[in-house]
Amino acid sequence: MLRIRVSPITEQDLQEGAKYYNRQQPGLGKRFEEAVKQTFDKILRIPQAASISTMTSDIK
C-alpha cells in the first residue's frame, strides 16, 4: 500500500498556510486542508497520472 510521507517542515508549512487562509476568511483554512487531502488521495489512487522526472532534495 502506498503512503505519502510529509516532512515536518512541510507539515508546518501546511499548518501555517491554513492559519493564513483562516485569517483572510474564516473557514478558508479548512477548505485549503481539504484540498490538500483530496490531492494526496488522488496521488495515492493514481500515482502514475503524473510523475516526478528528477528526484532532488528540494522536493518537500
Sine and cosine of phi, psi and omega as CSV:
sin_phi,cos_phi,sin_psi,cos_psi,sin_omega,cos_omega
0.00,0.00,0.73,-0.68,0.01,-1.00
-0.98,0.20,0.51,-0.86,0.07,-1.00
-0.69,-0.72,0.45,-0.90,0.13,-0.99
-0.96,-0.29,0.84,-0.54,0.06,-1.00
-0.99,-0.14,0.76,-0.65,0.01,-1.00
-0.93,-0.37,0.84,-0.54,-0.01,-1.00
-0.92,0.39,0.40,-0.92,0.02,-1.00
-0.83,0.55,-0.64,0.77,0.00,-1.00
-0.93,0.37,-0.58,0.82,0.05,-1.00
-0.93,0.36,-0.66,0.75,0.06,-1.00
-0.85,0.52,-0.68,0.73,0.03,-1.00
-0.90,0.44,-0.68,0.73,0.04,-1.00
-0.86,0.51,-0.68,0.73,0.00,-1.00
-0.90,0.43,-0.67,0.74,0.02,-1.00
-0.91,0.42,-0.67,0.74,0.03,-1.00
-0.90,0.43,-0.61,0.79,0.05,-1.00
-0.89,0.46,-0.69,0.72,0.02,-1.00
-0.89,0.45,-0.66,0.75,0.03,-1.00
-0.89,0.45,-0.68,0.74,0.02,-1.00
-0.86,0.51,-0.75,0.66,-0.02,-1.00
-0.89,0.45,-0.59,0.81,0.04,-1.00
-0.91,0.41,-0.53,0.85,0.06,-1.00
-0.94,0.34,-0.52,0.85,0.02,-1.00
-0.95,0.30,-0.65,0.76,-0.01,-1.00
-0.36,-0.93,0.86,-0.52,0.01,-1.00
-0.80,0.60,0.74,-0.68,0.01,-1.00
1.00,-0.03,-0.29,0.96,-0.03,-1.00
-0.93,0.37,-0.54,0.84,0.04,-1.00
-0.89,0.46,-0.63,0.77,0.04,-1.00
-0.90,0.43,-0.65,0.76,0.04,-1.00
-0.90,0.44,-0.63,0.78,0.05,-1.00
-0.88,0.47,-0.74,0.67,0.02,-1.00
-0.86,0.51,-0.66,0.75,0.03,-1.00
-0.91,0.42,-0.63,0.77,0.02,-1.00
-0.90,0.43,-0.65,0.76,0.04,-1.00
-0.90,0.44,-0.72,0.69,0.00,-1.00
-0.87,0.48,-0.69,0.72,0.02,-1.00
-0.88,0.47,-0.63,0.78,0.02,-1.00
-0.91,0.41,-0.71,0.71,0.05,-1.00
-0.87,0.50,-0.67,0.74,0.02,-1.00
-0.88,0.48,-0.65,0.76,0.03,-1.00
-0.90,0.43,-0.66,0.75,0.03,-1.00
-0.88,0.48,-0.67,0.75,0.00,-1.00
-0.93,0.37,-0.58,0.81,0.00,-1.00
-0.95,0.31,-0.65,0.76,-0.08,-1.00
-0.69,-0.72,0.95,0.33,-0.08,-1.00
-0.90,0.43,-0.43,0.90,-0.03,-1.00
-0.99,0.15,-0.07,1.00,-0.01,-1.00
-0.89,0.45,-0.51,0.86,0.06,-1.00
-0.52,-0.85,0.64,-0.77,-0.02,-1.00
-0.81,-0.59,0.42,-0.91,0.09,-1.00
-1.00,-0.03,0.86,-0.51,-0.09,-1.00
-0.98,0.20,-0.52,0.85,-0.01,-1.00
-0.74,-0.68,0.86,-0.51,0.04,-1.00
-1.00,0.07,0.79,-0.62,0.05,-1.00
-0.71,-0.71,0.23,-0.97,0.01,-1.00
-0.96,0.29,-0.14,0.99,-0.01,-1.00
-0.99,0.17,-0.22,0.97,-0.03,-1.00
-0.96,0.29,0.77,-0.64,0.00,-1.00
-0.99,-0.14,0.00,0.00,0.00,0.00
